[in-house]
Amino acid sequence: MTTDPDTLVTALYVKIDDKIGGMRRLGRPPLLSDSELVCLAVAQALLGHHSEARWLRFAHAHLTGMFPYLPRRPGYNKRLRAALPLIKQIIRDLAHDSDFWFDNHWIVDSTPVPCGMSRPTVQRSELAGWAGYGYCASHSRFFWGLRLYLVCTPIGMPILWALANPKIGEREVLAAMLEVDANLIAEREGILLISDKGFASKPFERALAEQGIELLRPSRRKEKARYGEPMLKKVRQLIESVNDTLKSQLDLEQHGGRTFEGVAVRVAQRILAMAAAIWHNNKIGVPITRSLIAYDH
């Protein structure tokens, strides 16, 4: 098998269609199936089209052989937002179908998802109440928007993810994520969760230990050096590189969402694109599993 956008989209279509192709829908079948819709969204993210209008013009000019019917922008936007639960499920299915699903070493971090740059935008945005002001220590800047929390394997395969207001504590968000997927945690043994200092808390670590999760993090100032700390610098670079893939190659911060549903599905679209590339590279034996270079043109 080769590494190019057409091959990935075709393999993804077969995977999704096998999963949902037999599901019955009420009413007349849509001209663009759910499988085609998701593949179209993944292709958009991989090829770097931020604007849905420009993407559909490109698709009409170049992709009618793969997608015989292409909706107009309002229809595409409406279908895509409604497909958020399906996209979340496919992300999980791709992870489960890869060699990385049973990797018990997880890395967690959060990264800003800016949603506005001006005071009038903050006051008038439909995201008011969901988004908020936060501070990004890595770039020494304030932002208004949401935070993406991502739990992934060292190779970058997403396991859990969530969007939250930046004012909510990191430990609180992670605890909620683990509670929602309690069954996933229960079926595993010996999970090692690697984080930064932001997740430091003795009560939080005890709560994780009760779930069978060991937290590996850097020691705080005036704290005795913790077990395994020397290896953390190299490991921490892995999650930074995953965030960099989402931001620099999949343009996470240029999502263009103006509502919570719009932001959520556009973030999910990019996470799915990364998961699909990792899954496909794993299936065909590409050495660098999280390489998207072959799929971005």
ABEGO torsion letter per residue (X at the ends): XBBBAAAAAAAAAAAAAAAAAABBBBEBBBABBAAAAAAAAAAAAAAGBABAAAAAAAAAAAAAAABABBBBAAAAAAAAAAAAAAAAAAAAAAAAABAAAABABBBBBBBBBBABABAAAAAABAABGABBBBBBAAAGBBBBEBBBBBBBBAAGBBABBBBBBAABBAAAAAAAAAAAAAAAAAABBGBBBBBBAAABBAAAAAAAAAAGBBBBBBBBBGBBBBBGAAAAAAAAAAAAAAAAAAAAAAGAAAAGBABAAAAAAAAAAAAAAAAAAAAAAAAAGBABAABAAAAAX
